[in-house]
Amino acid sequence: QGASLGSSRQHTILSLTAATMQRTMLSSMLLACFCALISAASAAVSKSLDGEAVTPVQKVIELLSGMLAKGKEEKHAEEVAFGKFSEFCSLQSEEKKRYIAKAADDIQELETDITKAEADANKLGDEIEKLQGEIAGWDAEAKEASAVRKKEQSVYDATHQDYSESISALERAIQTLKSASKDVPQSKEEEEASLAQLRHVAANSRVPSSAKRALASFLQEAVAVKSGAPEANAYEFQSSSVVDMLEKLKARFSEEL
């Protein structure tokens, strides 16, 4: 755009210079014609005008002489103006050439910057695309890991609940056996509750097989004692070994929990 503006200004200056030169040449030609006309008229009437009064021809000659002097003066003024204008045009032409050269250099520099910026943009675009791919992969891994963690949490919650229930059942069974081993009369309902606690422990999946067998044997013995003497006073359970076993199971489950 700067180069186009400079070219337009230079064209305008050249047009003005050409018009001024044409005007100066026309003025010179007119002055030459006036000079020739005055010289011819003066020669033609010089003999007939000796000693006579001013004639119309002389007035015309005087008028033309005045016009000639004025024309010369205007010509000189035109030459002076043309000289100044020509100098101004030369200075402006050099300045505009410098501006055009600088604008061309700026354009070249900007084109280089644009090329570099486009290359940088393409490189950054590739890097962004690569990072977006990595982010998508990380998101997929995060979702997969989250699903695994949720599954593990569910398993842990179920295991924790199972252990908690097992420990609670062991505590109740131990308390029941310790209470039953004392010389304290028990009602039929209390005896049924005690046996139910032991059956619940024996049915727990986390109780080892050896402990289940010991509890089953103990329950059979307790049922036999109960059937033989339903109102007996604190019958002998011989339960100390069973209590020790249950307490060990409780300690083991608490450690695993």
N, C-alpha and C positions, 0 to 999 in steps of 0.2 A: 504494500500500500504506500509506503514511504517512497519507494522507487518510482511508482506511478505518479505521485504528486510532484516529485522533483522533475520528472520528464515533462509534465504539463506546464510547470512554471518556466522551464527552459524554452519550450515551444512558444509560450506567450512573449517571452523576452525577444526571441528571434523575430517574431512577427512585428513587434513594435520597432525593432531596429530597421527592418526592411522598409516599413512605412516611413520612418524618419528619413532614410536615405532617398527614397523616391521624392519626398517633399523637397528636400534640399536640391536635388537635381532639377526639379521643375522650377524652383526659384531662380537657379542659375541660368536656365534657358530663357526665362522671362526677362531677366536682367540683360542678357545678351541681345535679345530682340529689341528692348528699349534703347539700348546703346546704339545699335545699328540704325534704328528709326530716327533717333535724335541727330546722329551724325549726318544722315542723308538729308534731313530737313534743314539742318544748319547750312550745309553746303549749297542747297538749292536756292535758299533765300538770302544768302550772305551779301550778294552783289546788289540785289534790289532793295535792301533795307538800309543801305548806307545813307545817313543824313535824314532819314524819314522817321515818322512817329511810330510808336509800337503798334504792330499789326496783329490781327488774330492769330496768324501763324506763329509769331513770336510768343504770344501767350500760351499757345499749345506747347511750344518748345520749352517754355519756362515750367509749365505744368508737368511735362514729361521729365524734365531735369529734376524737379522735386520728387517725382515718383521714383526716378532712378536712385537718387540719394537715399530715399526712404527704403527702397528695395535693398540697396547695399547694406544699410544699417540692419535691416531685418535678416539679411543673409548672414551677416556677421554674428547676430544674436543666435540664429539657428545653428551656425557652426559651433559656437560656444556651447549651446545646449546639447548639441549632438555629441560633442567631445565629452561633456560630463556624463551624458547618458550612456555613451559607449564605454566609458571607464566604469560606470556603475554596473553595466551589463557584464563586463569582464569579471569584475569582482564577484558579482552574484553567480556567474557561471562557475567560477572556481569554487565558491562556497557550496553551490549545489552539487558539484562533482564530488567534493569531499563528503557531503551528506549521503550522496548515492553510494559512494564507496563504503562508507561506514555502515549504511543500511544493508548493503550486500554482505559485508562481514558479519553483521548481526544475524542476518537471515541464515548464513552458513552455520554460525554457532548454534542458533536455535534449532536448525535441522539436525545438527549433531546431537544436541540435547534430547530432541524428540526421539531420534533413533535409539539413543541409550535408554531413555525412559521406557520406550516400547519393549526393548530387550529385558529391562528389569521387571516390567509388568508381566511379561511372559514367564520369566523365571519364577517370580513370586506366585503367579497363578498355578504353575506346576507344583510349587511347594505347598500352596494352600490345598490343592487337590490331594496331594499325598497325605497332608495332615488330616484332612477330612476323612480319608480312608482309614487312617490309624484311629481317629476318634470313633468312627463307626465300629471298628474292631473292638476297641476298648469298651464301648457301650454294650456290644453283644457279650463280651466276657463278663462285664459287670452284671448284666441280667442273668447270665448263666450262674455266676457265683452267688447272686442273690437267691436264685431258685434253690441252689444246693444248700445255702445257709438256712433257708426257710424249712427245707426238708430235714436238715440236721436239727434245727430248733424243735421241730415237731417230734422227732425221735427222742431228743433230749427231754422234752416236756413229758412225753409218755413214760420214759424211763425213770425220770425223777418222781413222777406220780406213783409209778409202780413200787419204787424203792420206799417212798414215804408211806404208802399203804402197807407194805410188807413190814416195815419197822413198827408202825402203829399196831399191826396185828400181833407181832412178836411181843411188844410191850404188854398188850392186853392178855396174851396167853401166859406170859411169865407171871403177871400179876394174879391171874386166875389160878395157876398151879401153886403159887406161894400161899394164896389164901386157902386153897383146898387142903394143903398139907398141915394146916393148923387144926387143933382140936376144937373146931367151931362147927356147930350144926349148920348144914346147908339144906335149903329147900330144894324141892324137885326142879323148880324153875332155874335156880342158881346152878344146879348141876348140869342142866341142859345147856345153859349159856356157856359154862366152862367147856363142855365137850364141843359146842359149836365153834368156839374160838380156836380150839386145837384142830378141828377139821379144816377151818379156814386157812390156818397156817400150813397144814399138810397139803392143801390144794394149791398153794402158791407156786408159781412156775420157777421162782428163783431159789426155792428151798432144794438143797441137794437130795439125791435119791436115798442116801444113807439116812439122812434126817427124816425123810418121809416115811421110810420103813420103821424107824424107831418110834415116830409118832403114831403110825398105824398100829404097831404092837401095843403101845401104851393105851391107845383108845380102846382096843379090843379088851385089854385087861380092865380098864375102867368100866366098860359096859358090863363085863362079867361080874365085877364087884357090885355094880349098881343093881343088877338083876337079882343077885343073891341077897342083898340087904338094902332095899329101897329107902328105908328110913334110917340107915346107919349113921352113927355120929362120927363125922370126919374120917371116913374110911381111909385105909392106908393106900396112897397112890404110888409109893416108892418113886417119887417124881424128881428127886434131886438131880439125877443124871440128865433127865429131860430138860430141867430148868437150866442146867449148865450149858447144854447143847443150844437151847434157844437164845441164851445170852450171848454165846459166841456168834451165832447167826446175826443177832442184832448188831454186835460190834462190827462184824464183817460188812453188813449192808450199810451201816453208817459210814464206814471208811470208803466204800465204793461210791456212795452218794456224794 
